[in-house]
């Protein structure tokens, strides 16, 4: 087994941890969750490149964009409310 094959396990753990954090009511934990998700996106994309899983790489790019959006949504409120 190639060492890069093992990369899927920390990617898995990061994804599950990030999902746990995102579900928090605490804004700081949710924000951290998006950062952890971005790390998992990088890990999954790296593993996808190694295994030539191009659909996985494309998925991770899309999910990373959504996670960046989530980071902006967890910034302190400006008093205007969430308009989605």
C-alpha positions in Angstrom: 0.0 0.0 0.0 1.3 3.4 -1.0 1.6 6.0 1.7 -0.7 8.4 -0.2 -3.4 5.7 -0.1 -3.5 6.3 3.7 -4.4 9.9 3.1 -8.0 9.0 2.8 -8.3 8.2 6.5 -7.3 11.7 7.9 -9.5 13.2 5.1 -12.3 11.0 6.4 -11.7 12.0 10.0 -11.4 15.7 9.1 -14.7 15.6 7.2 -16.6 13.9 10.1 -15.0 16.3 12.6 -15.9 19.3 10.5 -19.5 18.2 10.1 -19.7 17.9 13.9 -18.4 21.4 14.3 -20.7 22.9 11.7 -23.7 21.6 13.6 -22.7 23.7 16.7 -24.8 26.6 17.9 -21.5 28.4 18.7 -20.4 30.7 15.9 -16.7 30.1 16.6 -17.1 26.4 16.4 -19.1 26.7 13.1 -16.3 28.9 11.7 -13.7 26.4 12.8 -15.8 23.7 11.1 -15.6 25.4 7.7 -11.8 25.7 8.1 -11.6 22.0 8.9 -13.8 21.2 5.9 -11.4 23.2 3.7 -8.5 21.1 5.1 -10.5 17.9 4.3 -11.2 19.3 0.8 -7.4 19.6 0.3 -6.8 16.2 1.6 -9.5 14.6 -0.5 -8.3 16.4 -3.6 -4.7 15.3 -3.0 -5.9 11.7 -2.7 -8.0 12.2 -5.8 -5.1 13.4 -7.8 -3.1 10.4 -6.6 -5.8 7.9 -7.6 -6.9 9.8 -10.8 -10.4 10.3 -9.3 -11.3 13.4 -11.3 -14.9 13.5 -10.3 -13.8 13.6 -6.6 -11.4 16.4 -7.4 -14.2 18.4 -9.1 -16.5 17.7 -6.1 -13.9 18.9 -3.6 -13.4 22.1 -5.6 -17.1 22.8 -5.5 -17.4 21.9 -1.8 -14.4 24.2 -1.1 -16.2 27.1 -2.8 -19.3 26.4 -0.6 -17.1 26.2 2.5 -15.6 29.6 1.7 -19.1 30.9 1.4 -19.8 29.4 4.8 -16.8 31.2 6.3 -18.2 34.5 5.1 -21.6 33.6 6.6 -20.1 33.0 10.0 -18.5 36.4 10.2 -19.9 38.7 12.9 -23.4 40.0 12.1 -23.7 43.5 10.7 -27.2 43.7 12.2 -28.9 43.1 8.8 -29.9 39.5 9.4 -29.3 36.5 7.2 -30.6 36.9 3.6 -29.1 33.6 2.5 
